[in-house]
Amino acid sequence: MRWRTGRRSTRVEDRRGTRAAGLPIKGLGLGGLLLLLLLGYFVSGDPLALLTDVDSLSPAPAGEVTDAPPPEDEAAQFVSVVLADTEDTWTAIFAETGRQYEKPRLVLFSEAVRSACGTTSAAVGPFYCPPDGQVYIDLGFFRALDTQFGAPGDFAQAYVIAHEVGHHVQNLLGIAERVTELRSRLDEADANALSVLQELQADCYAGVWGHHAAGRNLLDPGDVEEGLNAAAAIGDDRLQRREQGYVTPETWSHGSSAQRAFWFRRGLASGRIQDCDTFQSGR
């Protein structure tokens, strides 16, 4: 990606120096961390609860000051540029329909973080919290994406950021609220299936951003393939087969590798939010 000269977002908060007390992450080892990371993609709840009482983790201090990452931190600066480019994309798309895009804040953290959604371990991967409208990312996930999941490349990382921003778009459009309300009236299997459709739409929204980023000459040759590889690498079927040796579609939370790549590709091809109605297609 041609990101180094891009605009930096002013909405990146660096909390990596804040450590939640009592988190037994360091004693897990790489194997244990990977297990929790995999579990975070296809089990409900926080896998950290298997190890410790999350209520024992200290909350972020009241009135915490927002700090931008240091300029010499290349990984954090990359995140800032990608976030800024998603801001440009979604501001323009919302304006086309007379809406105003509310930019999310992106929080960088390490080990664990407290948000309006509760205390979450880095082992569950990047996430979006609808109540506070913020994206949360531990940059260690990008290293795992490369070394553990076989999805290297900066555009693979950008896809992850754009996917979480896609959840923010769903929140602004009222989609997340409608899904939450409907899930409360469904049995577990149907509720999981609805969650999958929501995740696939976020993949499509990530593709919509990628389409517009390509139009701004931000992408290098091979970037699209990196993104599609990343989408497939963290499909529920591939993660389950790797972790437990078999696939249980009724427990999926994000969709299969083929589904995730399909919807990301669809958004990339059209750049139109209207083409991301996973709920209507049911695919």
N, C-alpha and C positions, 0 to 999 in steps of 0.2 A: 504493500500500500504506500501511496505517496502522501504520507501524513505529516512529515516533519515541519512543513511550512504552513500547516493548517491552523485555523483559529483554535485557541484553547477555551474550553468552557470555564465559566467562573463558578460553576455549581458542583465542583468536586470537593468533597470534604474528606480529609485524611485523618482517620481515627486509628491508624496502625500502631500508634504509640500507646493506645489505651488497651490494657489487658484485663479481661474479666477475672476476678479472683476465684481460685478453686478449680479452674478448668484443667482436667487431667489429660490434656492433649499430648504433652511432650513424652509421656510414658507409653504411648500407644505404639510407636514405631510406624514405619512406612506402610507395612501391610495392614495394620489396623486402621490407619487413616484412609487408605484406599477402600477398605471394606465399608467404612462409614460413608465415604463419598459416593460409592455405588449405591448403597442403601438409600441415600438421600434422594435418589432419582425415582425410586419406585416403591417406597413405603410411605404411608401417611405419618405425619408427626415428625418430630425431631429425633434422629437416631442418637443424639447425645444423651437423651433421656435414659438410654440403656446403661449409661456409664455414670451419670451424676445427676443430682437434683438441680435442674436449671434454676430454681429459685435461689440457690446458693450463689449464683453468679452476680457480681456487683453490677448495678445499673450504671449507665452513663451519667456523669455528674450533671446536676441541674444547671441550666444556663451554659452548657458546653459551647465553647467558641468554635466556629467553623474555620478550619485551617486548610489552605490549599496545599497540595503536594509540592515538594521542592522542585525547582526547575531542572536540577541535574538527575532527577529520577525519571529515566527514560520510559519505563513501563507505565508509570502513573501519567506522564505527559501524553503517551499514546492513548490511554483511556480518555483523557481530557479532550483530545482532538476528535476521537470517535463520538463522544457524547455531544460535542459542539456540532458535529455534522448531522447527527440525528436531530438536534434542535432545529437546524436550518431546514431539514427535510420536512419535519412534522409541522413546523410553523407555517410553511408554504402550503402544505396539504390542508391543514385546518382552515387557513385563510380562504381557500378556494370555496369553502362551504359557509363562509361567514363566521367561523368559530375562531376563538383565540386559544392557541396552544399554551398550556401551562408547563413550563420546563421542569422536569424532575431534578432532584438532587441525587448525585451518585456518591455513596459512602464507601471509601476504601477502609478495610479493617483486616485484622489478623486474629486467628484463633476463634474468637466469638464476638458477637455484637448484640447490643440490645436495641430493639426498634419498637415501633408501635405494635408490631406483631409478636413481641416477646423476645426472649434471648435465643439466639440461633448460633450454632457452631459453624465454623468455616467448612466442616466436613460435609455439609449438605449442599455446598456449591453456591453460586450466585443466586440471588433471589430478589423479588420485588415485593414491597410491603404496601398494599393499597391504602391502609389507614393513614400513613404518613406520606405516601406518594414518593417514596425513595427507592432507588436501586442500591443493592449492597453486594460488594464484590471483594473477595480475598484474592489477591493477585497470584497466590499459590495455585489457584485452580487452573490458571493458564499454563503453568508448568506441567500440571497433571494432564491437561488436555493434550499436550505434546508427548510427554514421556510415557504416560500410562494408557491413554486412549488412542494414540497414534494419529492425532489431528494437529499437526504443527502449522505454524504460519500466523502472520498478524491478522489476516482477514478472518481466520478461524476464531480468533479472539474477538474481533470486531463483531462477528455474528452473535456471539454470546451476549455482548453488551446490547446490541440492537434487539435481540430477543427479549431481554428484560425491559428495555424501553418500550417494546411492543406491548407488554403487560400494562405499562403506564398509559399507553394510548387506549387500551381496552378500558382502563379505569375511568379515563376522562370521557369516553363515549358511553359509559353506563353499562358496558358489556359485562364487566367483572361483577358488578352488583347483581345483575340479572342472573348470571350463572350461579352465584352463591345462593341466591334465593331459590332457584330451581333445584339445585343439588340437595337442599334441605328437605325436599319433598320426594326424593328418589331413593331407591334402595342402593346399596353400596356399589353394585356392578354398574348400574346406570349412571350413578353419580361420578364414578371413575371415568366412564366413557365420555361424559360431558366435559370433565376436566381435560381429557385428551384433546377434544376439539378446541378448547380454549388455548391449550399450549400450541397446537398446530397453527392456530390463527396468529399467535405471537411469532411463530417461525415465518409465516407469510409476511407479517408486518416487517420483520427483519429483512426479508427479501425486498420489500418495497423500499426500505432505506437503501439497500445495496444498489438497487436500480438507479436511484437518484445520485448516489455517491459515484457510480460509474459515469453518469452524465456530467459530473464535475471533475472528471479525470482523476479521481482519487485512487482508482484501482490499477494494479499492475496485472500483466498477463499471469494467469494461474491463480489469481485471487478467488475467482468464482469457484474453481475446483476445491480450493482450501475450505471455503465456506460450506459447500455441499458435503465434503468429507467430514467436517465437524458435526454437521447436522445428523449425518448417518452414524457417526461414532458414538453419539450419546442417545441413540434410540433405545427405548425400553427393552426391546427384544434382544439387542446385542448386549446390553448391560446384564440382563437376567441370564442369558446363556453363559456369559463370562463368569458371573458370580455363583449361580446355582446349577448351571448345566442344563437347564430347560427353561421354557418360556411359558408364562402364565398371563395371557392378554387381559384377563379380567382384572388384574391388579395394576395395569399400566397407568401412568400418570402423565406422560408426555407424548406417547405415540411411538410407533416402530421406526426403525431407521429409514425404511422406504417412505413412510408417511412424512417424516420430518424433512427429508430431502425434497420430496414432491412439493410440499407447500412453500418451502424456502425458495425453490426454483420458480414456482409460480409467481411469487412476489417479485423476484428478480426480473422475470421476463416482462411483466406488465407495468410495474411501478404504481399500480392502482389499488387503493384500499378496497374498492368494490369487489375485487377479485379474490378477496381473502375471507369469504363467508364460509368457513368450514362447517358451521352449524347447519346451513342449508344443504350443503353437499353431503354431509355425514361421512366424508371420506377420511 
